[in-house]
Each structure stands twice: as C-alpha cells, then as structure tokens.
Amino acid sequence: MRPFLLCTASLYWNRRSECWGLMADWMKASAQIPDDPELAIDLTAPSYGYSAKQQIQLERKEDMKARGLASPDCGDVLAMSFAVKVAQREKPYVPQRPTYESPWV
C-alpha cells in the first residue's frame, strides 16, 4: 500500500482516477464509512485498467452506462473529497490571563 497522500499524479491517468486511488488507500488504512447500500454499490461498480503509460485508469461513466450501471455519484462525491490536501488545523490562540504578584504577600 502506498503511503497516504503522497504525490501520486504519475500513477494515474487523470485526476478522477487519482482521487479514487487515494480514497481506496484511505479505506484500506481502516477508514470507517456509513453503512449505506447506495454508497456500497457506487464504490464497487467502476472497474479499472491501465493506460499505454501503465497508469491506472478508472472506467469511464459512459462505459459504465453501456454495461447497464448508473453513474457512481455518491462514490464520486467521496472520492473528490481527496482532490485537495487539507492542512492540519493549528491550535487556536488562547490568551493567558496576566499574573500579578502582590507586593504585600
């Protein structure tokens, strides 16, 4: 398994295939997703192959339609959430109360 979110553009034929590949890596790394029958069908419907440059190429939606399958809309939504790397949230600034030493203590 490839380390999660490395630069993988050369492994994939296009951005859609790359996002689906990143999603697959995330799921193999013990991700949890809702038990949704529509999502399960969408995630298992597309097949893949290899381009002339040996890049992973996800099945086109037109080819899926020709096989009698619907467009994997829910699967695409989940996969496209991997299109942009999200920066880790910084810790919020919490101002500290000033401490004063009493001269009488």
C-alpha positions as CSV (number, residue, x, y, z in Angstrom):
1,M,0.0,0.0,0.0
2,R,1.3,3.5,-0.9
3,P,1.7,6.0,1.9
4,F,-1.4,8.1,2.2
5,L,-1.5,11.4,0.2
6,L,2.0,11.2,-1.4
7,C,2.4,12.8,-4.8
8,T,0.7,10.1,-6.9
9,A,-0.1,12.0,-10.1
10,S,2.2,9.9,-12.3
11,L,0.5,6.7,-11.2
12,Y,-2.9,7.8,-12.5
13,W,-4.3,8.6,-16.0
14,N,-6.4,11.5,-14.8
15,R,-7.4,13.4,-11.6
16,R,-10.6,11.3,-11.2
17,S,-8.6,8.1,-11.1
18,E,-6.1,9.6,-8.7
19,C,-8.9,10.7,-6.3
20,W,-10.4,7.2,-6.4
21,G,-7.0,5.7,-5.7
22,L,-6.3,8.0,-2.8
23,M,-9.8,7.1,-1.4
24,A,-9.0,3.4,-1.8
25,D,-5.7,3.8,0.1
26,W,-7.6,5.7,2.9
27,M,-10.2,3.0,3.1
28,K,-7.5,0.2,3.3
29,A,-6.0,2.2,6.2
30,S,-9.0,1.3,8.3
31,A,-11.3,4.2,7.5
32,Q,-14.9,3.9,8.6
33,I,-17.8,4.9,6.3
34,P,-21.5,4.7,6.7
35,D,-23.4,1.5,6.1
36,D,-25.2,2.9,3.0
37,P,-26.3,0.5,0.2
38,E,-26.1,3.2,-2.5
39,L,-22.6,4.1,-1.5
40,A,-21.5,0.5,-1.4
41,I,-22.8,-0.1,-5.0
42,D,-21.2,3.1,-6.2
43,L,-17.8,2.2,-4.7
44,T,-17.8,-1.3,-6.2
45,A,-19.3,-0.5,-9.6
46,P,-16.4,1.1,-11.6
47,S,-13.7,-1.2,-12.9
48,Y,-10.2,0.0,-13.9
49,G,-7.5,-0.8,-16.3
50,Y,-4.1,0.6,-17.4
51,S,-3.2,3.3,-20.0
52,A,-0.4,3.0,-22.5
53,K,1.9,4.6,-20.0
54,Q,0.8,1.9,-17.4
55,Q,-1.2,4.5,-15.4
56,I,-4.3,3.4,-13.5
57,Q,-7.3,4.4,-15.5
58,L,-10.8,4.3,-13.9
59,E,-13.7,3.1,-16.1
60,R,-15.5,6.0,-17.9
61,K,-19.0,6.7,-16.9
62,E,-20.1,6.2,-20.5
63,D,-18.7,2.7,-20.4
64,M,-20.5,2.0,-17.1
65,K,-23.7,3.2,-18.7
66,A,-23.1,0.8,-21.6
67,R,-22.8,-2.0,-19.1
68,G,-26.2,-1.0,-17.6
69,L,-24.8,0.6,-14.5
70,A,-25.7,4.0,-13.1
71,S,-23.3,6.8,-12.6
72,P,-21.5,6.4,-9.2
73,D,-22.5,9.8,-7.9
74,C,-22.1,9.1,-4.2
75,G,-18.8,7.3,-4.8
76,D,-17.6,10.3,-6.8
77,V,-18.5,12.7,-4.0
78,L,-16.5,10.7,-1.5
79,A,-13.5,10.3,-3.9
80,M,-13.5,14.0,-4.8
81,S,-13.1,14.9,-1.1
82,F,-9.5,13.7,-1.7
83,A,-8.9,16.2,-4.5
84,V,-7.4,18.8,-2.2
85,K,-5.0,18.2,0.6
86,V,-6.4,19.7,3.8
87,A,-3.9,21.4,6.1
88,Q,-3.9,20.4,9.7
89,R,-5.7,22.8,11.9
90,E,-3.5,25.0,14.1
91,K,-4.1,25.1,17.8
92,P,-6.3,28.1,18.5
93,Y,-4.7,31.0,20.3
94,V,-5.9,31.1,23.9
95,P,-4.8,34.3,25.7
96,Q,-3.4,33.8,29.1
97,R,-4.5,35.9,32.0
98,P,-1.7,38.1,33.3
99,T,-0.5,37.1,36.6
100,Y,0.4,39.8,39.1
101,E,2.4,39.4,42.2
102,S,1.2,41.3,45.1
103,P,3.8,43.4,46.8
104,W,2.1,42.7,50.2
105,V,2.5,39.0,50.1
